[in-house]
Amino acid sequence: MADGIGETLEGLEAVVKERLAAADAGASYVASLAAKGRGKIAQKLGEEAVETVIAALTQDDAALTGEAADLVFHLTVLLGERGLGWDDVAAELARRHGISGHAEKAARQQ
């Protein structure tokens, strides 16, 4: 990973949080998306996930990188709308560290 990924995500998260707080839906893309509600944000995240998969299977690295950036951006918006952030995701990843993927998945099913 590139140096500063944490700083990049923190910066993105700060901008998203600021724009989510905007009262004017026309103030930014984030504000306009949030004004449409959580369902629309989640739908957009799903669309970006599908586009990322398609790029991974049929396009070049630049296309995949672009779609991955869109996916991370929209995930940041959804997390922010829920009052969550990348620290919450990092904490969950840290909790899972050292646990077999199979064991972790089995524990979720119980």
Secondary structure as UniProt FT lines:
FT   TURN            3..4
FT   HELIX           5..20
FT   HELIX           25..27
FT   HELIX           29..35
FT   HELIX           38..58
FT   HELIX           61..81
FT   TURN            82..83
FT   HELIX           86..96
FT   TURN            97..98
FT   HELIX           101..108
//
